């Protein structure tokens, strides 16, 4: 094996190693960006403008974000079943626009 062949073999091995490292780095970067909704932080009660009482006929009891017995998907607990915050809705978060079917504007 000539000296030139040996040098090019070493250079090729170095390039393959560098490419493997770069690929591993990209893979770990992509891994870090995976969306994990269960790790989303909830709003504090103050930030969400939560109140312990209902707003007219709206309360956590009929909000799809309420989690029995005293939790909420979006606001830190404890949450009262009679509480309320401006994120109150009657639409399911899984609705995906179905509530707009047949509506003139939505
Ligand atoms: S009204 Fe607000 S605090 Fe109550 S369950 Fe719905 S999102 Fe949570």
Backbone and ligand atoms as CSV (ligand in chain L), in Angstrom:
chain,resi,resn,atom,element,x,y,z
A,1,UNK,N,N,0.857,-1.179,0.000
A,1,UNK,CA,C,0.000,0.000,0.000
A,1,UNK,C,C,0.896,1.233,0.000
A,2,UNK,N,N,0.608,2.131,-0.905
A,2,UNK,CA,C,1.437,3.322,-1.030
A,2,UNK,C,C,1.118,4.319,0.084
A,3,UNK,N,N,2.006,5.285,0.241
A,3,UNK,CA,C,1.823,6.307,1.270
A,3,UNK,C,C,0.582,7.166,0.984
A,4,UNK,N,N,0.317,7.405,-0.298
A,4,UNK,CA,C,-0.852,8.220,-0.685
A,4,UNK,C,C,-2.142,7.476,-0.348
A,5,UNK,N,N,-2.181,6.150,-0.635
A,5,UNK,CA,C,-3.372,5.362,-0.313
A,5,UNK,C,C,-3.651,5.383,1.185
A,6,UNK,N,N,-2.573,5.250,2.001
A,6,UNK,CA,C,-2.726,5.252,3.448
A,6,UNK,C,C,-3.274,6.594,3.941
A,7,UNK,N,N,-2.781,7.702,3.376
A,7,UNK,CA,C,-3.241,9.035,3.774
A,7,UNK,C,C,-4.714,9.226,3.414
A,8,UNK,N,N,-5.079,8.772,2.212
A,8,UNK,CA,C,-6.477,8.978,1.818
A,8,UNK,C,C,-7.408,8.087,2.638
A,9,UNK,N,N,-6.910,6.900,3.031
A,9,UNK,CA,C,-7.727,6.034,3.888
A,9,UNK,C,C,-7.946,6.698,5.252
A,10,UNK,N,N,-6.876,7.270,5.807
A,10,UNK,CA,C,-7.012,7.970,7.095
A,10,UNK,C,C,-7.967,9.157,6.981
A,11,UNK,N,N,-7.839,9.890,5.873
A,11,UNK,CA,C,-8.722,11.054,5.679
A,11,UNK,C,C,-10.175,10.599,5.564
A,12,UNK,N,N,-10.388,9.470,4.858
A,12,UNK,CA,C,-11.756,8.962,4.708
A,12,UNK,C,C,-12.332,8.536,6.054
A,13,UNK,N,N,-11.525,7.857,6.880
A,13,UNK,CA,C,-11.995,7.430,8.206
A,13,UNK,C,C,-12.335,8.634,9.064
A,14,UNK,N,N,-11.501,9.669,8.994
A,14,UNK,CA,C,-11.779,10.895,9.760
A,14,UNK,C,C,-13.092,11.535,9.298
A,15,UNK,N,N,-13.295,11.562,7.983
A,15,UNK,CA,C,-14.528,12.172,7.454
A,15,UNK,C,C,-15.761,11.388,7.899
A,16,UNK,N,N,-15.654,10.064,7.858
A,16,UNK,CA,C,-16.794,9.228,8.283
A,16,UNK,C,C,-17.083,9.465,9.763
A,17,UNK,N,N,-16.026,9.554,10.575
A,17,UNK,CA,C,-16.205,9.817,12.010
A,17,UNK,C,C,-16.855,11.168,12.240
A,18,UNK,N,N,-16.398,12.177,11.499
A,18,UNK,CA,C,-16.957,13.516,11.646
A,18,UNK,C,C,-18.421,13.530,11.214
A,19,UNK,N,N,-18.724,12.817,10.126
A,19,UNK,CA,C,-20.115,12.759,9.657
A,19,UNK,C,C,-20.998,12.059,10.678
A,20,UNK,N,N,-20.476,10.992,11.295
A,20,UNK,CA,C,-21.257,10.279,12.308
A,20,UNK,C,C,-21.532,11.177,13.509
A,21,UNK,N,N,-20.527,11.932,13.916
A,21,UNK,CA,C,-20.722,12.864,15.040
A,21,UNK,C,C,-21.749,13.932,14.696
A,22,UNK,N,N,-21.627,14.457,13.472
A,22,UNK,CA,C,-22.563,15.503,13.046
A,22,UNK,C,C,-23.982,14.956,12.983
A,23,UNK,N,N,-24.152,13.770,12.466
A,23,UNK,CA,C,-25.480,13.157,12.378
A,23,UNK,C,C,-26.045,12.915,13.763
A,24,UNK,N,N,-25.192,12.430,14.671
A,24,UNK,CA,C,-25.641,12.222,16.057
A,24,UNK,C,C,-26.056,13.521,16.701
A,25,UNK,N,N,-25.330,14.581,16.413
A,25,UNK,CA,C,-25.671,15.896,16.957
A,25,UNK,C,C,-27.001,16.383,16.445
A,26,UNK,N,N,-27.243,16.201,15.153
A,26,UNK,CA,C,-28.531,16.613,14.580
A,26,UNK,C,C,-29.654,15.789,15.193
A,27,UNK,N,N,-29.426,14.474,15.334
A,27,UNK,CA,C,-30.462,13.605,15.898
A,27,UNK,C,C,-30.807,14.027,17.318
A,28,UNK,N,N,-29.783,14.362,18.117
A,28,UNK,CA,C,-30.084,14.762,19.492
A,28,UNK,C,C,-30.777,16.112,19.528
A,29,UNK,N,N,-30.469,16.999,18.574
A,29,UNK,CA,C,-31.159,18.281,18.507
A,29,UNK,C,C,-32.627,18.070,18.175
A,30,UNK,N,N,-32.907,17.199,17.194
A,30,UNK,CA,C,-34.291,16.908,16.823
A,30,UNK,C,C,-35.008,16.283,18.013
A,31,UNK,N,N,-34.339,15.386,18.708
A,31,UNK,CA,C,-34.945,14.741,19.875
A,31,UNK,C,C,-35.352,15.777,20.916
A,32,UNK,N,N,-34.531,16.815,21.085
A,32,UNK,CA,C,-34.815,17.830,22.093
A,32,UNK,C,C,-36.017,18.682,21.712
A,33,UNK,N,N,-36.395,18.682,20.429
A,33,UNK,CA,C,-37.493,19.532,19.998
A,33,UNK,C,C,-38.812,18.770,19.878
A,34,UNK,N,N,-38.875,17.539,20.346
A,34,UNK,CA,C,-40.118,16.771,20.295
A,34,UNK,C,C,-41.136,17.437,21.215
A,35,UNK,N,N,-42.334,17.658,20.697
A,35,UNK,CA,C,-43.380,18.324,21.466
A,35,UNK,C,C,-43.945,17.382,22.505
A,36,UNK,N,N,-43.934,17.790,23.755
A,36,UNK,CA,C,-44.457,16.977,24.845
A,36,UNK,C,C,-45.503,17.790,25.608
A,37,UNK,N,N,-46.766,17.706,25.167
A,37,UNK,CA,C,-47.800,18.529,25.805
A,37,UNK,C,C,-47.942,18.272,27.295
A,38,UNK,N,N,-47.634,17.061,27.745
A,38,UNK,CA,C,-47.762,16.758,29.163
A,38,UNK,C,C,-46.755,17.529,30.007
A,39,UNK,N,N,-45.728,18.097,29.353
A,39,UNK,CA,C,-44.731,18.864,30.084
A,39,UNK,C,C,-44.984,20.366,30.006
A,40,UNK,N,N,-46.079,20.753,29.373
A,40,UNK,CA,C,-46.415,22.164,29.297
A,40,UNK,C,C,-46.715,22.689,30.688
A,41,UNK,N,N,-46.254,23.881,30.967
A,41,UNK,CA,C,-46.517,24.468,32.272
A,41,UNK,C,C,-47.913,25.066,32.288
A,42,UNK,N,N,-48.543,24.970,33.434
A,42,UNK,CA,C,-49.862,25.572,33.595
A,42,UNK,C,C,-49.704,27.010,34.047
A,43,UNK,N,N,-50.718,27.808,33.777
A,43,UNK,CA,C,-50.734,29.184,34.249
A,43,UNK,C,C,-51.004,29.197,35.748
A,44,UNK,N,N,-50.441,30.155,36.441
A,44,UNK,CA,C,-50.813,30.326,37.846
A,44,UNK,C,C,-52.250,30.841,37.874
A,45,UNK,N,N,-52.882,30.680,39.006
A,45,UNK,CA,C,-54.268,31.155,39.121
A,45,UNK,C,C,-54.338,32.664,38.910
A,46,UNK,N,N,-53.319,33.368,39.414
A,46,UNK,CA,C,-53.299,34.828,39.257
A,46,UNK,C,C,-53.153,35.201,37.779
A,47,UNK,N,N,-52.221,34.548,37.074
A,47,UNK,CA,C,-52.001,34.854,35.653
A,47,UNK,C,C,-53.230,34.523,34.818
A,48,UNK,N,N,-53.969,33.496,35.221
A,48,UNK,CA,C,-55.163,33.095,34.471
A,48,UNK,C,C,-56.391,33.903,34.878
A,49,UNK,N,N,-56.247,34.785,35.867
A,49,UNK,CA,C,-57.380,35.564,36.396
A,49,UNK,C,C,-58.489,34.632,36.888
A,50,UNK,N,N,-58.042,33.557,37.540
A,50,UNK,CA,C,-58.991,32.576,38.086
A,50,UNK,C,C,-59.702,33.160,39.296
A,51,UNK,N,N,-60.964,32.801,39.472
A,51,UNK,CA,C,-61.726,33.195,40.661
A,51,UNK,C,C,-62.434,31.967,41.199
A,52,UNK,N,N,-62.642,31.933,42.515
A,52,UNK,CA,C,-63.254,30.767,43.161
A,52,UNK,C,C,-64.757,30.644,42.888
A,53,UNK,N,N,-65.379,31.703,42.459
A,53,UNK,CA,C,-66.817,31.670,42.195
A,53,UNK,C,C,-67.119,31.637,40.705
A,54,UNK,N,N,-68.355,31.348,40.346
A,54,UNK,CA,C,-68.748,31.285,38.926
A,54,UNK,C,C,-68.897,32.675,38.314
A,55,UNK,N,N,-68.961,32.741,37.009
A,55,UNK,CA,C,-69.245,33.974,36.261
A,55,UNK,C,C,-70.588,33.752,35.579
A,56,UNK,N,N,-71.612,34.403,36.106
A,56,UNK,CA,C,-72.989,34.201,35.638
A,56,UNK,C,C,-73.305,32.701,35.677
A,57,UNK,N,N,-73.619,32.095,34.547
A,57,UNK,CA,C,-73.932,30.663,34.545
A,57,UNK,C,C,-72.749,29.808,34.086
A,58,UNK,N,N,-71.564,30.412,34.055
A,58,UNK,CA,C,-70.367,29.664,33.632
A,58,UNK,C,C,-69.532,29.282,34.857
A,59,UNK,N,N,-69.116,28.017,34.916
A,59,UNK,CA,C,-68.227,27.574,35.991
A,59,UNK,C,C,-67.367,26.411,35.496
A,60,UNK,N,N,-66.336,26.105,36.249
A,60,UNK,CA,C,-65.409,25.034,35.872
A,60,UNK,C,C,-66.138,23.701,35.674
A,61,UNK,N,N,-67.246,23.506,36.356
A,61,UNK,CA,C,-67.984,22.250,36.271
A,61,UNK,C,C,-68.378,21.918,34.830
A,62,UNK,N,N,-68.654,22.938,34.017
A,62,UNK,CA,C,-69.083,22.684,32.642
A,62,UNK,C,C,-67.990,23.009,31.624
A,63,UNK,N,N,-66.790,23.243,32.098
A,63,UNK,CA,C,-65.658,23.559,31.203
A,63,UNK,C,C,-64.908,22.268,30.880
A,64,UNK,N,N,-64.581,22.016,29.616
A,64,UNK,CA,C,-63.891,20.771,29.258
A,64,UNK,C,C,-62.462,20.689,29.786
A,65,UNK,N,N,-61.912,21.789,30.248
A,65,UNK,CA,C,-60.556,21.768,30.796
A,65,UNK,C,C,-60.527,21.311,32.257
A,66,UNK,N,N,-61.679,21.243,32.883
A,66,UNK,CA,C,-61.725,20.850,34.294
A,66,UNK,C,C,-61.386,19.369,34.436
A,67,UNK,N,N,-60.580,19.051,35.463
A,67,UNK,CA,C,-60.195,17.667,35.751
A,67,UNK,C,C,-60.700,17.338,37.148
A,68,UNK,N,N,-61.568,16.344,37.252
A,68,UNK,CA,C,-62.075,15.925,38.564
A,68,UNK,C,C,-60.931,15.437,39.437
A,69,UNK,N,N,-60.858,15.685,40.740
A,69,UNK,CA,C,-61.889,16.402,41.487
A,69,UNK,C,C,-61.611,17.903,41.613
A,70,UNK,N,N,-60.366,18.346,41.442
A,70,UNK,CA,C,-60.097,19.777,41.653
A,70,UNK,C,C,-58.904,20.264,40.819
A,71,UNK,N,N,-58.857,19.845,39.548
A,71,UNK,CA,C,-57.745,20.242,38.692
A,71,UNK,C,C,-58.219,20.900,37.407
A,72,UNK,N,N,-57.253,21.371,36.648
A,72,UNK,CA,C,-57.540,22.012,35.371
A,72,UNK,C,C,-56.375,21.734,34.433
A,73,UNK,N,N,-56.660,21.596,33.157
A,73,UNK,CA,C,-55.622,21.334,32.162
A,73,UNK,C,C,-54.700,22.537,32.014
A,74,UNK,N,N,-55.250,23.751,32.158
A,74,UNK,CA,C,-54.478,24.948,31.833
A,74,UNK,C,C,-54.069,25.796,33.028
A,75,UNK,N,N,-54.724,25.594,34.179
A,75,UNK,CA,C,-54.466,26.448,35.350
A,75,UNK,C,C,-54.024,25.573,36.519
A,76,UNK,N,N,-53.043,26.068,37.272
A,76,UNK,CA,C,-52.554,25.338,38.450
A,76,UNK,C,C,-53.670,25.184,39.471
A,77,UNK,N,N,-53.685,24.029,40.137
A,77,UNK,CA,C,-54.706,23.755,41.141
A,77,UNK,C,C,-54.354,24.306,42.502
A,78,UNK,N,N,-55.237,24.111,43.471
A,78,UNK,CA,C,-56.526,23.430,43.319
A,78,UNK,C,C,-57.572,24.339,42.665
A,79,UNK,N,N,-58.427,23.721,41.877
A,79,UNK,CA,C,-59.489,24.439,41.161
A,79,UNK,C,C,-60.831,23.988,41.722
A,80,UNK,N,N,-61.664,24.964,42.013
A,80,UNK,CA,C,-63.000,24.654,42.519
A,80,UNK,C,C,-63.935,24.318,41.364
A,81,UNK,N,N,-64.811,23.372,41.587
A,81,UNK,CA,C,-65.803,23.030,40.564
A,81,UNK,C,C,-66.714,24.232,40.281
A,82,UNK,N,N,-66.806,25.143,41.249
A,82,UNK,CA,C,-67.613,26.360,41.079
A,82,UNK,C,C,-66.779,27.554,40.629
A,83,UNK,N,N,-65.492,27.336,40.353
A,83,UNK,CA,C,-64.626,28.434,39.944
A,83,UNK,C,C,-64.838,28.841,38.496
A,84,UNK,N,N,-64.025,29.774,38.053
A,84,UNK,CA,C,-64.144,30.271,36.685
A,84,UNK,C,C,-62.883,31.042,36.321
A,85,UNK,N,N,-62.529,31.040,35.040
A,85,UNK,CA,C,-61.467,31.918,34.523
A,85,UNK,C,C,-61.834,32.294,33.093
A,86,UNK,N,N,-61.193,33.309,32.530
A,86,UNK,CA,C,-61.550,33.758,31.171
A,86,UNK,C,C,-61.305,32.719,30.074
A,87,UNK,N,N,-60.607,31.641,30.377
A,87,UNK,CA,C,-60.415,30.596,29.350
A,87,UNK,C,C,-61.601,29.642,29.289
A,88,UNK,N,N,-62.600,29.925,30.093
A,88,UNK,CA,C,-63.787,29.068,30.117
A,88,UNK,C,C,-64.341,28.889,28.707
A,89,UNK,N,N,-64.731,27.682,28.407
A,89,UNK,CA,C,-65.379,27.402,27.124
A,89,UNK,C,C,-66.326,26.224,27.321
A,90,UNK,N,N,-67.256,26.096,26.418
A,90,UNK,CA,C,-68.128,24.919,26.450
A,90,UNK,C,C,-67.742,23.956,25.340
A,91,UNK,N,N,-66.850,24.418,24.451
A,91,UNK,CA,C,-66.432,23.556,23.359
A,91,UNK,C,C,-65.334,22.625,23.832
A,92,UNK,N,N,-65.388,21.402,23.394
A,92,UNK,CA,C,-64.342,20.445,23.725
A,92,UNK,C,C,-63.056,20.845,23.015
A,93,UNK,N,N,-61.903,20.714,23.671
A,93,UNK,CA,C,-60.639,20.993,22.979
A,93,UNK,C,C,-60.392,20.027,21.822
A,94,UNK,N,N,-61.156,18.941,21.756
A,94,UNK,CA,C,-61.009,17.963,20.665
A,94,UNK,C,C,-62.017,18.215,19.552
A,95,UNK,N,N,-62.776,19.307,19.681
A,95,UNK,CA,C,-63.833,19.644,18.741
A,95,UNK,C,C,-63.272,19.879,17.334
A,96,UNK,N,N,-62.174,20.597,17.224
A,96,UNK,CA,C,-61.486,20.909,15.967
A,96,UNK,C,C,-62.418,21.539,14.931
A,97,UNK,N,N,-63.247,22.460,15.362
A,97,UNK,CA,C,-64.072,23.213,14.444
A,97,UNK,C,C,-65.417,22.594,14.149
A,98,UNK,N,N,-65.717,21.434,14.693
A,98,UNK,CA,C,-66.998,20.776,14.414
A,98,UNK,C,C,-68.163,21.638,14.878
A,99,UNK,N,N,-67.918,22.473,15.929
A,99,UNK,CA,C,-68.997,23.318,16.428
A,99,UNK,C,C,-69.368,24.391,15.412
A,100,UNK,N,N,-68.529,24.621,14.406
A,100,UNK,CA,C,-68.793,25.649,13.400
A,100,UNK,C,C,-69.606,25.102,12.219
A,101,UNK,N,N,-69.814,23.803,12.147
A,101,UNK,CA,C,-70.526,23.212,11.013
A,101,UNK,C,C,-71.920,23.823,10.896
A,102,UNK,N,N,-72.205,24.362,9.736
A,102,UNK,CA,C,-73.506,24.961,9.492
A,102,UNK,C,C,-73.620,26.402,9.949
A,103,UNK,N,N,-72.624,26.913,10.645
A,103,UNK,CA,C,-72.673,28.299,11.116
A,103,UNK,C,C,-72.317,29.249,9.971
A,104,UNK,N,N,-72.943,30.443,9.963
A,104,UNK,CA,C,-72.640,31.421,8.922
A,104,UNK,C,C,-71.244,31.993,9.124
A,105,UNK,N,N,-70.870,32.217,10.376
A,105,UNK,CA,C,-69.514,32.675,10.668
A,105,UNK,C,C,-69.053,32.023,11.965
A,106,UNK,N,N,-67.800,31.728,12.009
A,106,UNK,CA,C,-67.267,31.073,13.198
A,106,UNK,C,C,-65.813,31.419,13.362
L,1,LIG,S1,S,-62.920,27.789,33.639
L,1,LIG,FE1,FE,-60.691,28.121,33.599
L,1,LIG,S2,S,-59.950,27.310,35.542
L,1,LIG,FE2,FE,-62.008,26.487,35.242
L,1,LIG,S3,S,-61.668,24.506,34.252
L,1,LIG,FE3,FE,-62.010,26.001,32.610
L,1,LIG,S4,S,-59.960,26.691,32.019
L,1,LIG,FE4,FE,-59.777,25.676,34.035
